[in-house]
């Protein structure tokens, strides 16, 4: 039983991430969440829980271009045939990444 019954998830060992989460978005059409937060601008992918579990599991990380010394990335998700993430930490560093292939679809 979770600590807060009105939540969709429960806290296990103080949380599901070992780093701060400043933004969390669901990728439409998938069972994945994407998060961002310090200490860098990389994105973390999480698997939503299945019916027999209620724990979010880390799937992978998406490194971003020029991530060194930049602030955490702001993110938005895009609904297409394959899930895309729009992200960037500065106006001149906006990217769209295809989640499955980790390919940059667009860079500004």
C-alpha positions in Angstrom: 0.0 0.0 0.0 1.3 3.4 -1.0 2.0 6.3 1.4 -0.6 8.5 -0.3 -3.7 6.5 -1.6 -4.8 9.1 -4.1 -1.5 8.8 -6.1 -1.0 6.4 -9.0 2.3 5.3 -7.6 3.9 4.7 -4.3 7.3 5.9 -2.9 9.9 3.1 -2.7 13.0 3.9 -0.7 12.4 7.7 -0.9 11.6 8.0 -4.6 12.2 6.5 -8.0 15.1 8.7 -9.1 18.5 9.4 -7.7 18.5 12.9 -9.2 16.1 15.8 -9.0 13.2 15.8 -11.4 12.2 19.2 -12.7 10.0 18.0 -15.6 8.1 14.8 -16.2 6.0 14.0 -19.3 4.2 10.9 -20.6 5.1 9.8 -24.2 1.8 9.5 -26.0 1.0 6.0 -27.3 3.7 4.3 -25.1 4.2 3.1 -21.6 7.1 5.5 -21.1 7.8 8.7 -19.1 10.6 11.1 -19.9 12.1 13.3 -17.2 14.7 16.0 -17.0 16.6 17.7 -14.2 20.0 18.6 -12.8 22.9 18.0 -12.8 22.9 18.1 -16.7 20.6 18.4 -19.6 20.3 14.7 -20.4 16.8 13.1 -20.5 15.9 9.9 -18.5 13.3 7.4 -19.8 11.1 5.4 -17.4 8.9 2.4 -17.9 5.4 2.7 -16.4 4.4 0.0 -14.0 2.7 -3.2 -15.2 -0.4 -4.7 -13.6 1.7 -6.8 -11.2 4.0 -4.0 -10.1 3.7 -0.3 -9.1 7.4 0.7 -9.5 8.7 2.9 -12.2 11.8 1.4 -13.8 14.7 3.3 -15.5 14.9 2.2 -19.1 17.7 4.5 -20.5 19.1 7.9 -20.8 19.2 10.3 -23.8 22.3 12.4 -23.9 21.9 15.8 -25.4 24.2 17.8 -27.6 26.4 20.4 -25.8 25.2 19.1 -22.4 28.4 20.2 -20.6 27.7 23.0 -18.3 24.2 23.7 -19.4 21.1 23.9 -17.3 18.5 21.1 -17.1 16.4 20.6 -20.3 12.8 21.7 -20.6 10.8 19.0 -22.3 7.6 18.5 -24.3 6.4 15.4 -26.0 5.1 15.1 -29.6 2.6 12.6 -30.8 3.8 11.0 -34.1 4.1 7.5 -35.4 7.3 7.1 -33.3 7.5 9.0 -30.0 9.5 12.3 -30.1 10.7 14.6 -27.4 11.2 18.3 -27.9 13.9 19.5 -25.5 16.5 22.2 -24.8 18.1 24.2 -22.0 18.4 27.4 -24.0 16.6 29.0 -26.9 19.5 28.4 -29.3 19.7 24.8 -28.2 16.3 23.3 -29.1 16.2 19.7 -30.4 13.7 17.1 -31.3 14.8 13.5 -30.6 13.2 10.3 -31.8 13.0 8.2 -28.6 13.4 4.7 -30.0 16.5 5.4 -32.2 17.9 8.4 -30.2 18.2 10.2 -33.5 18.0 14.0 -33.6 15.2 14.9 -36.0 15.7 18.6 -35.6 18.3 20.9 -34.1 18.2 24.7 -33.8 
